[in-house]
Amino acid sequence: MPYLIGLDIGTSSVKGVLMTEQGIIAEKAREGFTYDRRPDGTVEIGARAYLESCVKALRALAAAAGNEKILGICASSASGNLLFADSNGRALSPIINWQDGRVRDEARRVLGDIDTGLLYRRTGWPFDFRTFPLAQLCRIREQSPGLLSGDNIICMSTEYLYHALTGRWGISASAGTPFYLIDQQTGEYIPELLASLGIRKEQLPPVLPCGSVLGEVLPGAAAEYGLPAGIPVILGSFDHPSAARGAGVLKEGEMLLSCGTSWVGFFPCRSRERLVSGGLLIDPFLAPDGCWAGMVSAASLSNNIEKYVKRYIDRSGDSYRTLSSLAAGCAAGAGGLMICPADEPDDGLTEGFSREQIARAIMEGTVRLFKDQLARAEKAGIRAERAVMVGGPSEDPLWARIIEDICGFPVRTDGDAHAGARGAAVLAGIGTGVYRDETHAQECIRRQQPEQETQNV
């Protein structure tokens, strides 16, 4: 039975799946990243350490395939992590994480009176002058200009992994959105930005369609990393559109609710202009033939939840299970207690309420915060008629019920934190001809679902 491998490279870890053509997950893998965080705002990881974590996950999945053929490998990622390499692909710097906080006024000086509204229209993401590769490139322009010179390659971490495997550079417009250098509608680098930074297009990975075969795992890479040689390597997407592919959220009116560090609502939408008018984060997704997609985010919700849980519910490692168990014993409305997890805990607010009521109020308050973000999309006429929930909280049906009650649309739970990796495996299948497109992939997977459900009973 042949397999597809999909990776979802996040901020804290890389998750991977070994998947059959019918969508059955035969093996999962997960490897963490360890960052160097310093008081000056530095957030970096060594290029070699990053590569070793990714390759370790790939190696475990390849080993699980045994003697069966691996049809293709694809990696989707959150990315936004900057790296410099020489013309042979050897890293010249650590990987600068998107959270790195060393940029001060450099971006404003280097970019001058840049029209940020026009930049948003072209790149699909608002620019804050402080984070992500464009801001970091401005800092490098002033502090270490030698890194931008000559034949040095300027890329992000996922493209570095691709090159390590295939010896080739490439990036999709979706994965490249947090680069802030690519015009989403033309798929070309923005020449005015390159001129401001003093870099040439030839120093950047070529922009290719999402799902393109970039190359194959080279014999040298196979020997070095312990992987089979000759496996096609396919360009992936940004992480949330990858999860949408994995969960089958492909049409307007549907929403992917991805519950990780932040809660992100991902909306397929045929009109990019509507997404622009709402100020949403934009991904090319299935364009030009299908939908674009917009994203709204309730940032750092999991951190806010954890703060309240540790104060009022449980300090053990299983605190979230305790939260849900207690909340299940309380009726909707939490006895009138209203908690906003974004606020600092207030013991006076919770005084006189039971742990069950506090637990329910934490969960309901979390969902209300997310609903506030949905209102941004609704102002632009973008509404969810139904949603698919992925990530850790999707494993708990109470979360889905509370979302349905407060937000007013049905929620299907995927029950899996590996939806992004599954979507990357779908892209691997598209790139290698297993599937015609995302819709065909879902048809193949859904035909298998009744059998899977029977086996799981």
N, C-alpha and C positions, 0 to 999 in steps of 0.2 A: 504494500500500500504506500504510494508516494506521499510526501509531506511538503508543507510550506512552513517557513519560519518567519515569524513576525516579532519585532522588537518595539517596545514603547520606552523611549529613553526620557525619563523625567528628571526633575531637579535633584531628588534624593536617591533615586535608584533606577536601574534598568529592569524592566519586566519583559519576559518573552514567552511565546507559545510555540509549540510544535503542533500543527493543525493539518488534518486531512482535507481533501477537496470538498468533503461534505460538511466541513465546519466542526468536526469532532476534535476536541483538544486532547491530544495524547500525552502531553507533558507541558509543565510550566516551569519557569525559572525566574529567579529574582536575585540581583546583586546590587549592593548599596554603593554609594559614592561618599568619600570622605573629603571634605573641603578644608582648606586653610582659611580661617576667618581671623582677621586682625583688627585691632582698634581703629586703624586708619580707614576702615571700610572695605579692605581687600576681601574678596570672596573668590578663591581660585582652587583649581584642582590640577595636579600634574597631568600632562597629556598622556604619559605612559600609564598612570594609575587609572585614568578614565578608560583608556583603551583596554586595559586588562580586565576591568569589570564587565565591559561589553562583550569581550571575547570569551570570558568565563561563562557568561550566560549562553552565548552561541554554542560553545563547546558542549555544555550540558544538554542542550536541545539536540544537537547533532548526534551525540552519543545515544540519546534515547531513541533516535530513528533506527539504530542498528544498521542492518544491511539494506534498509529500504532507501529509495532514492529521495533526495531533497531537491525539489523542483526550483526553489528560489528563496532568497533571503531579502527581507525589506525591513528598514528601520524608520519609524516615525518618532518625532521627538518634540518636546517643548522648546528646546534649544534657546536661541538668544545668547549663546555662550561663545565668545570670541577667541580665536586662535590664530597665530601666525606660524607659517611653515616655510621652509626653503623650497626651491624648485623641485627637489626630490621628495618632498612630503615629510621631511624631518621637522619636528616641532621646534620652533624658535622661542616659544613662550609657554607658560602655563595656560590653561583654559580659564578665561575670565568669565565668571558666572554672571548671568543677567542681573543678579541681586547686588553685584559689586557697587560700592558706594563712594568710589574715589573721585568721580567727576564732580567738579565744582562749577566754574564759569567757562570752562574750555569750549563746550559746545556752542555757547552763545557767541564767543569770540570767533571761532572758526567758521561757523555757519552764518554769522552776521544777521542780516534782516530777513532770514528765510521765512517764507510764508508757510506757517505750520498748518493752516487750513488746507492749502493746496497739497502739502506733503501728506496729510491724512487721506485726502481724496486719491492720491496715487498709490500710497503704500498700504492703506486699509487700517492703520493703527495710529492713534494720536501719539505725538512725540513729546516727552517731558523734559528733554535736555539733560537728563541725569543718568538714565539707565539704558540698557541694551546696547548692541554693538555700535550703532551710529554715534552715540554719546561717547563711548569708550574710544572709538577711532579718533574723535576730536581731541581727547586727552592724550592719546598716543602721538597725534600730530604735533602737539606742543612739547611733550616730555620725552618721547623716544622715537623721533621721526625716522630713524634708520630702519625700524621694523616695517615701514610703509614703502621702502625704496627698492629699486632693482627688480629682480624677478621673484621677490618674496610673495608667497600666496597668503591671501587674507580670507579666512573662512570661519565657519562655526564648527562646533564639536562633532556634529553628526557627519558633516562632509569629510572631516578628518578620519573618522571611522571608515567611511566608504573608500577613501583613498588608500588606507592601510590594507584593505581587503583586495582592491581591484587595481590599484595604481592609477586610477582615474578620478578627476574632479567633476562634480556635478551637484546641482541643487534644484529643487522644485520651487515654484513661486509660493506654494503653501508653506513649506518648511522654511523658505527664505523670508517670509513676512516679518519676523522679529529682527531680521538683519537691517530693515528700514532702508535698503538700498535699491529695492526692486519695485518697478511699477507693476502692480497686479494685473492691470488690463492689457499691457503690451508684453509682459514677461521679459522686459529688458531692464538693465541697470539704468538708474537715473543719472544722466551725464553731468548735470549741474552739481550733484552731491559728490561724484567722483572728482570733479575739478576742484571743489572746495577742500577735499581731503588730500588732493595731490596723488591720487592712485589711478591706475589704468584698469580698464575692463579685463585685460588679460591676466591681471593678478587675482581675479575672482573666479569662483567655480562657475562654469557655464550653466545658464538657466535652461532646464529641460522639463518636459511634461511630467507631472506626477504619475508614477507607475511605469516610467521608462526603465528599460534594462540599461544600467550604467556600464556593467562589465561582469566579469566572473572572478571568483576567488582565485587569485594567482597561486601557482605552485609554491613560490617562496613564502607567501602569506600563509598558505595551508600548512607548510612545514613549521613556520614560526609559531602559529597560533593553535595548531592541533585541530584544524578543520579540514574537511574534504575539499580538494581542489575542483575547480570547474563549476561550482554552483553559481547560477546567475544572481546578481545583486541588483535590486530594484530600488529606485528612488521613492522615498515615502513622503508623508505630509506632516503638517503640524499635528500635535497630539490630539486635540479635540475633534478635528475632522476625521482623524484616524479612528477614534472611538465611535464616532457616528457611523462610519463604514462598518465597524465591527458589530454595532448594535442594530444596524438596518435602519437608521434614521436618515432618510434620503430625500424626503418630499416636504414641500411647503405645508405648514400646519402641524408638523411634527417638531418635537424638541428633544434634544439629548440633555439630560441633567447629569453633569459629571461632578461627583462629590469627592473632592480630594482636599488638599490644603485650602483651596478656595472652591466655592460652588459656582460652576459655570453653566449657563444656559446657552445651548448651541442651536441656532434656528436656520434650517435651509430656507432660502428665499430667492425667487427668480429675479427680483429687482435689486441690483446693487445700489441704485440711487436711494431706495427706501432705507437700506442699511446705513448709508452715509447720512441721510437726514436724521436718523435716530442716534448718530454718534456711536454706533456699535463697533466693536472690533470685527474686522471683515476677513474672511478667508475665501480664496478662489473656489474651493471645494470641487463641485462637478462642472463648473463653467469651462468653456462657453456653451456647451450643449445642455447642461442641466443647471441646477441651482448654485448660486453663491451661498454664503452662510454668514450669519452675524452671531456675535457672542456678547453676552453680558456676564459680569462676574461679581459675586459677593466675596471680596478678598478676605483671606485668612480666617474663614469661618471655623475651620477645624481647631485653630489655635484659640479662638474665642470660646468655643464649646469646652475645650479642655480646661481652660481657666476656671469656668464655672463648675465643671464636674469635679475638679480636684478640691474646690473650696466647699462644695455643698453635698457632693454625692459619694465620691469614692476616690482614694488616692492609689489604689492598686492598679496593676497592669491591665485589668479587665474592666476598666471604669465605664466604657461605652456600653458594654453588655448590662452592667448594673443600671446605668441611666435608662435604658430602654425597658428593662424589667420593672423598674419602679414606675416609670411613666405609664406603662400598660395598666397599672392599677389605679389610674386616675382618669376621671372623665375629661372630655374635651373642655377647654377653658381654664383648666388648672385652678379651679376655685376662685377665679378672678385675678390670680397673680399674673402680671405681665412682666416678662424679663426681656431685655434687649441685650443679647450676648456681646454686642459691640461696646457696651458700656462697662465700666469697672463694676465689679460685684458690690452690692449695697446690702449689708446685713439688716439694716432697718427695713428694706423693701421686703425681704423674705421672712421677717419675724412673724411667727404665728402660723406659718404654712408648713405642711408636712413635707417630708423628703419626696414623696410621690408627686405632690403638687409642684414642687420646685423642679423635679425632673421633667415633668410634662411642660412646664413653662419654658424651660431651656430649649426643648425640642420645638415647641410652637414658636418661640421667639426667633430661633434660627430660620425657620421657614418664612416667617414674616420679613426678615431681612432680605432673604432671597426674592420674595415677592416684590419688594421695593425695586429691585433691579429689573424684574420683568416689566414693571411699569414703564421703564425707559423704552423698551422695545414696543410696547403697546401704543405709545405716543406716535410711533412711526407706522402704525397699522400692522405690526408683526405680532401675531398671537399664537400661542400653542393650543391646539385642539386636543392633543394627547402628548405624553412624554414617556421616554424610556430613561430610567435612572440607572447609572452605573457608578462603580466605586464602592468603598467599604460600607457606607450606610445602606446601600441597596440590598445588602444581605439581611437587613432587618425590616420586615414588612410594616412595622409601625411607622417608620419614617415615611413610607409611601402613602399610608393612610392619612397622615397629618398633612402631607403635601396636597393630596386630593381635596381634603376638607378646606384648607386655607386658600389654595390657588384655583380650585374649581375645574380641574381637568383630570382625566384618568391617567394613572401612572403605572407603567409596566416596569417591574424590577428585573434587571439583567442578572443581579446577584453575583457579579464578577468584577474584580478590580483589574482584569486583563483585557478589557474591551479595546483599548488602544493597540495592544499587541495583536489582538485578533484582526483589527482593521488593517494593520500593517501586513498581516498574512494574506488578507484579501487582496491588497495591492500587489503582493508578490504573485498571487494567482492571476491577476489581470495582466501584469507585466510578462508573464510566461505563457499566457494563452489558455490557462485553465478556465478562466471566466472571461466572458466578453466585456463585462463592465460590472459595476457595483450591484445593479439590479439583478443581473444573472447570478452573481455570487450569492445574493440572498435567497434566490429561488433554489439554488443547489443546497444551501444550508437548511432552509425551511423544510425541504422534502425529507430531511433526515430527522427533524425534530420529534415527530411522533414516535419514531423508533427509540430515540434517546430517552424520551419521557417514560416510555414503557420499561426501558432498562433500568431507569432510576427509581422506579417504584419499589 
